[in-house]
Amino acid sequence: MQLALFISVCLIAACGLIYELVAGALASYLLGDSVTQFSTIIGTYLFAMGIGSWLSRFVVRGLVARFVLVELIVGVVGGLSSLLLFLAFAYTDAFRPTLYGIVLLIGILVGLEIPLLMRILQDRFSFKDVVANVLTFDYIGALFASLLFPLLLVPRLGLVRSALLFGLINVMVGLWSTWIFRDVLPRKNWLRAGGVLALLVLGAGLWKGQRITTLAEEGMYADPIILAKDTRYQRIVLTSWKDDLRLYLNGHLQFASRDEYRYHEALVHPGLSAATARRRVLVLGGGDGLAVREILKYPDVQRITLVDLDEGMTALFQQHPRLTGLNEKSLTDPRVKVVNADAFTWLDSSAAQFDFVVIDFPDPSNYHVGKLYTSAFYRLVKQHLAPGGFLVVQSTSPMFARQSFWSIVTTLEGAGLRTWPYHVYVPSFGEWGFVIAGLTSYAPPATLPEGLRYLTASTVPALFDFPADMQRVPALANRLNDQVLVRYYEHEFDAINR
């Protein structure tokens, strides 16, 4: 029985942390800025646990029954939390109040658990053994959950089913406790009936959870969803309407198949066509293979290395028939090597030199991505440029995020690179910006590969001309210890959304 009790402590600790991680991950998916979301959610959760611990002093009788009841309630609330948050985001304007209300309620309930359990056990063990063992297994459970969440739960089950699974575990701990403490628990049949009902509710959630999530997400996207999956790093959603296929990462549009060629031709060809050598090309980000598709149009390219963090993303674009049709099976071309790694870490450990580097990361909407737009990162990229080589960076919109765009230019210059900013109109996004950078002089190319749908050699020079409302404005460089770019970006896009 002693082992069973302490295993129960381990499990309830894991459940509580999983609910917190689910809330933080879902908020960062839907609201962006993962640092802010996790920081505020962790703070709110710990504060609520303090409230729960303080409230436990007022429970003076029926400790076991109260403990079992808390387990059942926290199991249902925590288990359904992800579903409720998806529905709140899709169908109401009250996502933030719902988010922090759920976090507060779960935190208070979790804060009640350990004090109640310690008081229940004090008659069975010495006080020092109760404290030592309960806290030890509590911390072990937290470690177990923190490792399981990113490595197995999110990529295999997703956020909704992960929360529901641990809700079931919470409820089963409650039911198990009615057997462990059966000799001191009156009216245990009522609690067991409540536990069975909770299991049925959460089981129904597991059965229909994916369907409910799809319905909620269909309220968030204009077109029908044909694929939705969680990876270790992001939520991938594909929508389709007639011949238009759209990719969303964490709710943000990445491309629309009707006009993505404009973006990717502009990203690759103005720089790569002007390069004196093209044998070795590096692509950082770009796990959809669309930039690689454009690079493969050059017969003198011998080797392309694509470094993308998310193996779920690259695998999808290597296997899904509609996606491989879009990228022309570029990621399975024998000249292409796909590496799933953090670009910063990979560059730091590699000694390879490249004639051309394409940097195609998502917009710097949070500090995790923002580190890939810093002067430290660009200095690292510069070390991998072969003599006479160039790099190109997707750089957000010089129209809608003007200061962000010019901050990227300033950051590249601060890293010791010469810059040539330019822009293109992509209907799905509006005006979009890029920056070519290098150590030698650049001139627009006289020729481009055949078969392009948008760019011609005669139109490339005009891309480098900025009208008055997109011309350079003062902007600070983005540094690793002070990511001003993320703040610029957040401020500018918040202003658009207001």
QUIJOFEN-V462619 format. One record per pair of residues at least 12 apart in sequence whose ideal C-beta (glycine too) atoms are under 7 Angstrom apart, sorted by sequence separation. I is the first residue (numbers start at 1). J is the second residue. D is the distance in whole Angstrom. If there is no record, write none. Layout:
{{I	J	D} {I	J	D}}
This chain:
{{118	130	5} {225	237	6} {226	238	5} {244	256	6} {245	257	4} {292	304	6} {409	421	5} {421	433	7} {422	434	6} {445	457	6} {24	37	6} {85	98	6} {118	131	7} {178	191	5} {226	239	7} {236	249	6} {244	257	6} {318	331	5} {395	408	4} {475	488	7} {24	38	4} {27	41	6} {84	98	7} {85	99	6} {178	192	6} {214	228	6} {225	239	5} {226	240	5} {244	258	5} {281	295	5} {292	306	6} {317	331	6} {318	332	6} {421	435	5} {224	239	6} {234	249	5} {235	250	6} {393	408	6} {445	460	7} {118	134	6} {221	237	7} {223	239	4} {224	240	6} {234	250	5} {419	435	5} {420	436	4} {444	460	5} {24	41	5} {85	102	7} {117	134	7} {175	192	6} {223	240	6} {224	241	7} {314	331	6} {444	461	5} {23	41	5} {84	102	7} {221	239	5} {223	241	4} {419	437	5} {393	412	7} {418	437	7} {114	134	6} {175	195	4} {217	237	6} {278	298	5} {281	301	6} {286	306	6} {417	437	4} {418	438	6} {20	41	7} {81	102	5} {174	195	5} {279	300	7} {283	304	6} {287	308	4} {417	438	6} {418	439	7} {20	42	7} {278	300	5} {279	301	7} {280	302	7} {286	308	7} {417	439	7} {420	442	5} {223	246	6} {268	291	6} {272	295	7} {278	301	5} {279	302	5} {280	303	5} {281	304	5} {282	305	5} {283	306	4} {284	307	5} {285	308	6} {287	310	6} {412	435	6} {114	138	6} {171	195	6} {267	291	6} {279	303	7} {314	338	5} {357	381	6} {20	45	5} {77	102	7} {81	106	7} {269	294	7} {398	423	5} {412	437	5} {264	290	5} {268	294	4} {272	298	7} {287	313	4} {314	340	6} {409	435	6} {171	198	5} {221	248	7} {264	291	6} {268	295	6} {287	314	5} {344	371	6} {357	384	7} {408	435	6} {77	105	6} {78	106	5} {171	199	6} {289	317	5} {344	372	7} {357	385	7} {405	433	5} {77	106	6} {265	294	6} {288	317	5} {311	340	4} {343	372	6} {260	290	6} {264	294	5} {287	317	6} {306	336	6} {310	340	7} {354	384	6} {400	430	6} {168	199	7} {171	202	7} {220	251	7} {304	335	6} {309	340	7} {353	384	6} {354	385	7} {355	386	5} {399	430	6} {74	106	6} {303	335	6} {304	336	5} {305	337	5} {306	338	5} {307	339	5} {308	340	6} {309	341	7} {348	380	6} {352	384	6} {354	386	6} {359	391	6} {397	429	7} {399	431	4} {255	288	7} {302	335	7} {306	339	7} {309	342	6} {344	377	6} {347	380	5} {353	386	4} {356	389	6} {359	392	7} {361	394	7} {363	396	5} {378	411	6} {382	415	6} {397	430	6} {398	431	6} {168	202	5} {293	327	5} {296	330	6} {301	335	7} {305	339	6} {307	341	6} {347	381	7} {355	389	5} {356	390	6} {357	391	4} {358	392	6} {359	393	4} {360	394	5} {378	412	5} {382	416	6} {397	431	6} {74	109	4} {167	202	5} {255	290	7} {292	327	7} {293	328	5} {354	389	6} {359	394	7} {373	408	6} {382	417	6} {397	432	6} {398	433	4} {73	109	6} {74	110	6} {307	343	5} {375	411	5} {379	415	5} {397	433	6} {290	327	5} {293	330	4} {296	333	6} {347	384	6} {374	411	7} {378	415	4} {379	416	7} {396	433	6} {164	202	5} {289	327	4} {292	330	4} {373	411	7} {395	433	4} {70	109	5} {288	327	6} {292	331	6} {307	346	5} {375	414	5} {378	417	7} {395	434	6} {424	463	6} {431	470	7} {375	415	5} {394	434	6} {395	435	5} {423	463	6} {164	205	5} {247	288	7} {289	330	4} {393	434	7} {422	463	4} {70	112	5} {164	206	5} {289	331	4} {392	434	6} {393	435	5} {422	464	5} {70	113	6} {392	435	7} {423	466	7} {292	336	6} {392	436	5} {420	464	6} {161	206	6} {164	209	6} {70	116	7} {390	436	6} {391	437	5} {390	437	7} {391	438	7} {423	470	7} {161	209	6} {390	438	4} {67	116	5} {160	209	5} {389	438	6} {66	116	6} {67	117	6} {160	210	7} {388	440	5} {390	442	7} {55	108	7} {63	116	6} {67	120	6} {160	213	5} {385	438	7} {385	439	7} {48	103	7} {52	107	7} {26	82	6} {44	100	6} {48	104	5} {52	108	4} {56	112	5} {63	119	6} {64	120	6} {51	108	5} {52	109	6} {55	112	6} {59	116	6} {63	120	5} {23	81	6} {45	103	5} {49	107	5} {52	110	6} {53	111	5} {12	71	7} {19	78	4} {22	81	6} {26	85	5} {30	89	5} {44	103	5} {48	107	3} {52	111	2} {56	115	4} {284	343	5} {22	82	5} {44	104	6} {48	108	5} {51	111	6} {52	112	4} {56	116	6} {49	110	6} {50	111	6} {19	81	6} {41	103	6} {45	107	4} {49	111	4} {53	115	5} {15	78	6} {44	107	7} {48	111	6} {414	477	4} {410	475	5} {406	472	5} {410	476	7} {411	477	4} {291	358	5} {406	473	6} {410	477	5} {411	478	5} {398	466	7} {402	470	6} {407	475	4} {257	326	6} {291	360	5} {406	475	4} {407	476	6} {403	473	6} {407	477	7} {159	230	6} {399	470	6} {402	473	6} {407	478	6} {27	99	6} {158	230	4} {282	354	4} {286	358	6} {398	470	4} {403	475	5} {280	353	7} {281	354	6} {284	357	7} {280	354	5} {281	355	7} {284	358	7} {285	359	7} {286	360	4} {155	230	7} {280	355	5} {281	356	5} {282	357	5} {283	358	5} {284	359	5} {285	360	4} {23	99	6} {154	230	5} {155	231	6} {233	309	6} {234	310	6} {236	312	7} {279	355	6} {284	360	7} {285	361	4} {82	159	5} {83	160	6} {155	232	5} {233	310	5} {236	313	7} {245	322	6} {278	355	6} {283	360	7} {284	361	7} {407	484	7} {408	485	7} {82	160	5} {154	232	6} {277	355	4} {278	356	6} {407	485	5} {23	102	7} {231	310	5} {23	103	5} {232	312	7} {236	316	7} {275	355	6} {82	163	4} {231	312	3} {245	326	7} {275	356	5} {404	485	6} {407	488	6} {81	163	5} {150	232	5} {231	313	7} {229	312	7} {79	163	6} {272	356	5} {404	488	4} {78	163	6} {79	164	5} {271	356	6} {403	488	5} {404	489	5} {19	106	5} {79	166	7} {80	167	7} {78	166	7} {79	167	2} {401	489	6} {404	492	6} {78	167	5} {79	168	7} {403	492	6} {268	358	6} {76	167	6} {267	358	7} {401	492	4} {75	167	5} {78	170	6} {400	492	7} {401	493	6} {267	360	6} {396	489	7} {16	110	4} {75	170	3} {74	170	6} {75	171	4} {400	496	6} {71	170	6} {72	171	6} {75	174	7} {71	171	7} {12	113	6} {71	173	5} {72	174	5} {282	384	7} {375	477	6} {71	174	3} {375	478	7} {374	478	5} {375	479	6} {376	480	5} {373	478	5} {374	479	6} {68	174	5} {71	177	7} {374	480	5} {9	117	7} {370	478	7} {68	177	5} {277	386	7} {371	480	6} {374	483	7} {67	177	7} {68	178	6} {252	362	7} {277	388	7} {276	388	5} {373	485	5} {249	362	6} {370	483	4} {275	389	7} {275	390	6} {370	485	6} {5	121	7} {367	483	5} {370	486	4} {64	181	5} {271	390	5} {367	486	6} {64	184	6} {65	185	6} {366	486	6} {64	185	5} {271	392	4} {364	485	5} {69	191	7} {72	194	6} {76	198	5} {83	205	6} {364	486	5} {68	191	5} {72	195	6} {75	198	6} {79	202	5} {365	489	6} {9	134	5} {13	138	4} {17	142	5} {76	201	6} {80	205	6} {267	392	6} {364	489	5} {365	490	7} {65	191	7} {72	198	5} {76	202	7} {79	205	7} {83	209	6} {90	216	4} {363	489	6} {6	133	6} {10	137	4} {14	141	4} {18	145	5} {75	202	7} {86	213	5} {90	217	7} {267	394	6} {9	137	4} {13	141	3} {14	142	7} {17	145	4} {21	149	5} {91	219	6} {9	138	6} {13	142	5} {17	146	6} {83	212	6} {87	216	5} {90	219	4} {10	140	5} {11	141	6} {14	144	5} {83	213	7} {86	216	4} {90	220	5} {6	137	5} {10	141	4} {14	145	4} {18	149	6} {89	220	7} {9	141	7} {26	159	6} {10	144	7} {25	159	6} {22	159	5} {22	162	6} {22	163	5} {18	162	6} {19	163	6} {18	163	7} {18	166	4} {15	166	5} {298	449	6} {14	166	7} {270	422	7} {297	449	4} {15	169	6} {297	451	7} {15	170	5} {155	312	6} {11	169	6} {12	170	7} {266	424	4} {12	173	6} {11	173	5} {262	424	6} {263	426	5} {262	426	5} {8	173	5} {271	436	5} {270	436	7} {259	426	6} {267	434	6} {8	176	7} {259	427	5} {266	434	6} {274	442	6} {8	177	7} {259	428	5} {263	432	6} {274	443	6} {274	444	7} {274	445	4} {256	428	4} {273	445	4} {270	444	6} {273	447	7} {5	180	7} {253	428	7} {270	445	7} {273	448	5} {4	180	6} {1	180	6} {269	448	5} {269	452	7} {269	455	6} {265	452	5} {265	454	5} {266	455	7} {265	455	5} {270	460	5} {261	453	5} {262	454	5} {261	454	6} {270	463	7} {266	463	7} {29	235	5} {29	250	4} {30	251	6} {29	251	6} {35	366	6} {33	365	7} {34	366	5} {35	367	5} {32	365	5} {33	366	5} {32	366	6} {34	368	6} {33	490	6}}
